[in-house]
């Protein structure tokens, strides 16, 4: 019941809570049956045939683990990358019965193979190792396609995920609810100018509309006025640029806090300077610090997307 309450809070509707409870109960009944059928799943790297309703799940991506956790399937997880985590998923990294697969970038292949998974979920950080990992078990990559659009990718990934576990109604309800929230944010933002930045090693870089945090400038209604970025890690910037651009809003992601970098200044400390204080974003208290671990490590998850929407809702609604 604890997880049902969590799920209900995410979607914010009593009627939906009843639907979730019914579907989760159905999924639990199905889990008792042996895996005997397959389903073809479309994902970011192609299509893969996987067992229907698999019982042993290996997870190498935090957004995928987020989905599994929110869908009440956590008891099937056989291993996770324990050197990478977000605050609400530590139950998996701290569980001694769950194998440690290393990190979301570097996989312990021996541990992964020994876990004998029915299916493996990866993120885009492991795209180059897709073929090698696929030799162990069927692999699904549920990353965000920024050209396609965050919410479109999210809905597509959730649909692919739910087709494996037979949770279609839940997926539709979640996608619809989030789309409604996004529309309200976009209406309130009303094309206001914004700079989206990431702070790392005490330096500021600007983020464009083709990488992490792109949803702010592509679907949340803000005009990203520093979007000429050619790197997924952003373009190195200066505080003088912020003065010249003078955005109405600034959205700042603290990478060092997200990855628990020791000894690094926080984004709040880095942004606390006389140049930033000259901008209208600062003067109007419109510098928004995004929830670090969620935006940097779990973008695309169910709980993560709820948090991302809430970060911006708190700023504009």
N, C-alpha and C positions, 0 to 999 in steps of 0.2 A: 504493500500500500504506500510505502514511503516514496517509491519511484512514481506511482500513479499521481501522487500529489505534485511531484516535481513536474511531470508532464503536463498536468492540468494548469499549473502556474505558467508554463511556457505558452500555452495556447489561450489561456484566459477565458474559458467558456465551460460551463458545467455540462452542457449537452455534449460537447466534444469529449469531456472526461468519461462520460458513459460509453461513448463510441470506442475510446481507447481501451477501456477496461474490457469491453467485449472482444475487441480484436486481440488484445494481449492474451486473454484467456484462450482464444482460438489457437494462437501461436504456441502456447504452452501445451495444448492438447496434441498439436501436430508434432511437437518436439519428441514425443514418446515413440513416434513411428520411425523405423529405420529409413535412412536416406536411400532411395531407390530410383528417383527420377532426376532429370537434369533440366536446366533452363539456360537459354542463351541470353547473355547480358551485354548490352551496349555500354561502353564506358569510354573514358578519355583516350585510351590507347587502342581502341578497336572493339571487338566482340569476343566474348569468352564463354565457353560452355562450362557451367558449374553445377554441382549437386544442388538439387532443390532442398531448401531448408537444412543447410549443413549444420552439423553439431560441433565441429571443432574449427574455430575461427582464429587465424593468425592475423594480427593487426600491426601494420608498420606505418600507420598514418594516424594522427590525432583527430582529424576531422572524421575519419571512418570510425574510430573508437568512440567519438562523441555520438555518432548516429546509433551505433550498437548499444551504447549505454542508455540513450534516451528511448530506444525501442525495447528495452527490457530483455536484451539478449546477452548481457554481460557474463552470465554464467557459462557461456560457450567459449569465451576467450581463452586460448591456450598460451598466448604470449603477446607481449607488447614491447616497444622500444623504451626501456625504463630510464634511460638518460634524458628523455624528452617527455615533458608532461605539462598539463595545465591544472589549475587549482581544483577543478571539480572532477578530475579523473585520477586523482592520486590513489584511490582505492585499488586501482589496477597495478600501478607501479610499486605499491607497498605490499602487495599480496605475494607471499613467498611461493604459493602454488602456481603462479603464473610465470612462465619463462621470460627471461630478459633477452630481447632480440637486438640490443644495442641502442642505436639512435635512428631517427627518421631519415638520416643520410647514410649511415654506415651500419649494415646489417650483419649480425652474427649468423652466418649461413648454417653453421653446424647446429646451433640451437634451434633455428627455424626448421631444419630438416628433421631433427629429433622430435619435434613437437607433433609431427604427422598431421598437419592441418587438412581439412576438407577444402578450404578456400583461404586465399591470402588477400588482404586489402593493403594497397600501397597508395602513396601520394606522389605528386609530380617530382618531388626531390629524388625519387628512386626510378624515374622514367628510364634512365640509361641501363638499369639493371633488370628491367622488366623480363627480358628473355631468359636470363639466368635464373631469376626467382621462379619463373613459370615452369621450370624443370621439376620443381618440388611439388607444386599443386597449382590449380587454376588461380590466376591473379586478376583482380579487379582494381583499376585505378580510378578513384573518384575525386579528381582535382577540379579546380575552377578554370574554365575557359573564359578568359577576360574579354575576348572578342565576341563571344557568344552572349556574354552578360552574366553577372553574378547570380541573379535570381533564376535566370533560365538554366544555368549550369546546376545550381542547387536543386531545382525541381527535377531536372533530368537525372542527376546523381541519386537523389532520393527515390525516384521511380525505379532506377536500376537496382538500388539496394533493396527496395521493398519487393521487387519481383522475385528476388532470391528467397525471401522469407515469407512471402504471401501476406504482406502488410499494406496492400494498396490503398485502402480507405484512409489509413493513418497518414500516408504520404500526401494524399490529395488535400486532406484537411490542413495539414501543416503548411504546405505550399500556398494554399489559398489564404490562410490567415496571415502569413508573412507578407504576401503580395499586397494585401489590404493595408497593412501597417506601412509598407514602403510607399504606397501611393499618398498616404497622409503626410509622411515626411517630405516627399517631393513637393507637395502642394505648399507646405509651410516654408520650405527652403526658398522656393520662388526665384531660382537662378542667382541667389546671392553669391558673391565672389568668395572663393576659399583657396587656401593653400593647404595641401596635404603633405605632411612631412614625417620623416622618421629620424629619430635621434639615436646615434650609435657612436660609441667611443668619444662622447662629448661633442660630436659634430652633427650638424643638421643637413639632411638631404631631402629634396623634394621628390614626391611620388607622383607619377602620371596616371593616366586612365587605362593603362594596359598591364597593370600588375597589382600586387596586394593593395588593399584599400581603395581600389578603383571604383567600387560601388558608390563611393561618396560623390565622385564627379560624373559618373555615367548614369546612375539610377536613383540617387537620393536628391536630385534637384539642384545641387550646387554647381557653380561654374568653377572648375579647377583652373585657376589662372597661371599655374606653373606646371602645365602638363606636358611640356616638351622634354620628356624623359626617355632615355634609351636604355635604361637598366632596371631590372626587377628590384634592385636594392636602392634605386633612386639616384638622382644626380646631386653631387656635392653642391651645397648652397652656402650663401652668406646671409648674415642678418641684415646687411644693407639691402639685399634683394627684397626682404620682407617689407622694409620701409618703402622701397620703390613701388612694390606691388600694392601695398596697403590693403590687404584683404579684409573683408567683413568678418570672416571666420578663419580660424586655423585649427586643423585636426592633426594632432601629433601622436605618433606611435613611438613608444619607448622600447627599442629593441633590447637594450642591455638588461632592463628589468624583465623582459619576456624570457630571456635565456639565462637569467640569474648570473650576469657577468659581475664578478667580484671587483670591488673598488671603483666601479664606473659611476659617474654622476648621473642622477636621474634626469629625465627629460624636463621636469619642472625646474630643476636647478640650472640646466643648460639654457632654457628659454627665459630665465629671469635676468634680463639685461636691459640696458637703456635703449637699445635700438628696437627691441621687441615692444617696449613700452610706448614707442611712438606710433604704433599701428592702431587702427580703429578696432581691430579684433581684441587687442589687449584692453583698450579704453572701455569697450562695451562688454568686457568679461566674456568674450566669445572665443577663447582658446580652449579647445576641448581635448583632453588627454584620453585617448582610446584605451580600453582595457587591454593591457599589453599582451599577455599570453594568448588570449583569445584571437586577437587580430593577427598576430604574428605566427602562431603555431596551429591554430585550429579552425581557421577560416574555411567555411563550407559545412561545418557540423550543425546539427539541429540546435543544441544549446548555444553554440558559438554564434550562430546567426541571430538567435533571439537576443543575445547580449549585444551584438553589433548594432542591431536595430534600436535597442534600448539606449545605447550610448548616444545615438543621434537624436532619438526622441527626447531625451533629457535636455538636449541642447536647443531644440527648436520648437517643441510642442508645449 
